[in-house]
């Protein structure tokens, strides 16, 4: 039995990149959704509530699609 080190390395790199991408997208989604809430003690949010909602929903949706695609690859 032999180990295909190139394939193993490719899987490791792709899974690391996917983990970074999903983490970043969820983080940006939470920040976008947090822009909807007014802050009484601090500066005004950088995004308008509508833009924050759009950014949050898009980022969280893309993260969910990446996770679902990974599950499809595992099951299939």
KOLLUM-117405 format. One record per atom (N, C-alpha, C, CB): x, y, z. Coordinates in steps of 0.1 Angstrom, whole numbers, padded with zeros to 4 digits, always signed. Glycine has a CB too. Example, Ala and Ser with C-alpha at 12.3 -4.5 7.8 and 13.67 -1.06 7.14 Angstrom:
// residues 2
+0132-0057+0078+0123-0045+0078+0132-0033+0078+0113-0045+0090+0128-0022+0071+0137-0011+0071+0129+0000+0079+0141-0006+0057
***
This chain:
// residues 76
+0009-0012+0000+0000+0000+0000+0009+0012+0000-0010+0000+0012+0005+0022-0009+0013+0034-0009+0004+0046-0006+0020+0036-0023+0010+0057-0002+0003+0069+0001+0005+0079-0010+0007+0075+0015-0005+0085-0016-0004+0095-0026-0002+0108-0019-0016+0095-0036+0011+0112-0016+0013+0124-0008+0008+0137-0015+0028+0125-0005+0009+0137-0028+0004+0149-0035-0011+0151-0033+0007+0148-0050-0018+0140-0034-0033+0141-0032-0036+0144-0017-0040+0128-0036-0029+0139-0008-0031+0141+0006-0028+0156+0009-0022+0132+0015-0017+0161+0003-0014+0175+0005-0024+0185-0001+0000+0178-0001-0030+0181-0013-0040+0189-0019-0053+0189-0010-0043+0183-0033-0056+0178-0005-0068+0177+0004-0066+0186+0016-0071+0163+0008-0054+0186+0022-0051+0194+0034-0052+0209+0031-0037+0190+0039-0046+0213+0019-0046+0227+0016-0060+0232+0013-0037+0229+0003-0068+0224+0005-0082+0228+0002-0091+0228+0015-0088+0218-0008-0089+0219+0024-0098+0219+0036-0093+0231+0045-0096+0206+0043-0081+0234+0045-0076+0246+0053-0082+0259+0047-0061+0247+0054-0081+0260+0034-0087+0272+0027-0102+0273+0029-0083+0272+0012-0109+0262+0028-0123+0262+0030-0127+0266+0045-0129+0248+0027-0119+0261+0054-0122+0265+0068-0119+0280+0070-0112+0257+0078-0109+0286+0064-0106+0300+0065-0118+0308+0058-0093+0304+0059-0122+0303+0047-0132+0310+0039-0146+0310+0047-0134+0304+0025-0150+0299+0052-0162+0298+0060-0162+0307+0072-0165+0283+0063-0150+0306+0079-0149+0314+0091-0150+0329+0088-0135+0311+0098-0143+0334+0077-0143+0348+0073-0157+0352+0069-0133+0350+0062-0164+0343+0061-0178+0347+0057-0187+0348+0068-0183+0337+0047-0187+0339+0078-0195+0340+0090-0192+0352+0098-0194+0327+0098-0180+0355+0099-0176+0367+0107-0181+0380+0100-0161+0368+0108-0179+0381+0087-0184+0393+0079-0200+0393+0080-0180+0392+0065-0206+0382+0080-0221+0381+0081-0226+0386+0094-0226+0367+0078-0219+0382+0105-0223+0387+0118-0221+0402+0119-0215+0380+0129-0209+0407+0114-0206+0421+0114-0217+0429+0106-0192+0424+0109-0221+0423+0095-0231+0430+0087-0244+0431+0093-0232+0423+0073-0248+0420+0100-0261+0420+0107-0260+0429+0120-0265+0405+0111-0249+0430+0126-0247+0439+0137-0248+0453+0134-0234+0436+0144-0246+0457+0121-0247+0471+0117-0262+0476+0117-0242+0472+0103-0271+0466+0118-0286+0470+0119-0289+0477+0132-0295+0459+0116-0282+0473+0143-0286+0477+0156-0280+0491+0159-0282+0467+0167-0288+0501+0163-0282+0514+0166-0274+0513+0180-0293+0525+0167-0263+0521+0181-0255+0521+0193-0257+0534+0199-0240+0518+0190-0261+0534+0212-0264+0547+0219-0251+0553+0224-0273+0544+0230-0241+0544+0227-0229+0549+0234-0217+0551+0225-0225+0540+0245-0218+0548+0212-0207+0548+0203-0210+0555+0190-0202+0534+0200-0201+0554+0181-0203+0561+0168-0213+0553+0160-0190+0561+0160-0218+0560+0149-0228+0554+0141-0222+0543+0133-0234+0565+0131-0229+0533+0130-0224+0521+0122-0219+0526+0108-0234+0510+0121-0209+0519+0103-0204+0523+0090-0214+0519+0078-0191+0516+0087-0222+0509+0080-0232+0505+0070-0246+0510+0074-0231+0490+0068-0254+0512+0064-0268+0515+0067-0274+0502+0071-0275+0521+0055-0286+0502+0078-0292+0489+0082-0296+0480+0070-0305+0492+0089-0300+0486+0059-0303+0478+0047-0291+0472+0041-0310+0487+0036-0280+0479+0040-0267+0474+0035-0262+0463+0044-0257+0485+0032-0262+0466+0057-0258+0456+0067-0265+0443+0066-0258+0461+0081-0278+0444+0064-0286+0432+0063-0283+0424+0050-0301+0435+0063-0281+0432+0039-0278+0425+0026-0264+0418+0027-0278+0435+0015-0254+0425+0033-0241+0419+0034-0242+0407+0043-0231+0429+0040-0249+0408+0054-0250+0397+0064-0256+0385+0058-0257+0401+0076-0267+0387+0051-0275+0376+0045-0267+0369+0034-0288+0381+0039-0260+0377+0025-0252+0372+0014-0240+0364+0020-0247+0383+0005-0233+0369+0029-0222+0362+0035-0226+0349+0042-0214+0371+0045-0236+0349+0050-0241+0337+0057-0246+0327+0047-0251+0341+0067-0253+0332+0036-0258+0323+0026-0247+0316+0018-0267+0330+0016-0236+0323+0015-0225+0317+0008-0218+0307+0017-0215+0328+0003-0216+0310+0030-0210+0301+0039-0219+0288+0040-0209+0308+0053-0232+0290+0041-0240+0278+0041-0239+0270+0029-0255+0282+0044-0238+0276+0017-0237+0269+0005-0223+0261+0004-0238+0278-0007-0213+0267+0009-0200+0260+0010-0201+0247+0019-0189+0269+0015-0207+0249+0030-0209+0238+0040-0218+0227+0033-0215+0242+0053-0228+0231+0027-0237+0221+0021-0230+0214+0009-0250+0227+0015-0222+0221+0002-0214+0214-0009-0204+0204-0003-0207+0225-0018-0198+0208+0008-0189+0198+0014-0196+0186+0019-0182+0205+0026-0209+0188+0024-0217+0176+0029-0221+0167+0017-0229+0181+0036-0224+0174+0006-0227+0166-0006-0215+0158-0011-0232+0175-0018-0203+0164-0011-0191+0156-0015-0189+0145-0005-0179+0165-0015-0192+0146+0007-0189+0135+0017-0199+0124+0015-0190+0140+0031-0212+0127+0013-0223+0117+0011-0222+0110-0002-0236+0124+0013-0219+0117-0013-0219+0111-0026-0207+0102-0029-0219+0122-0037
***
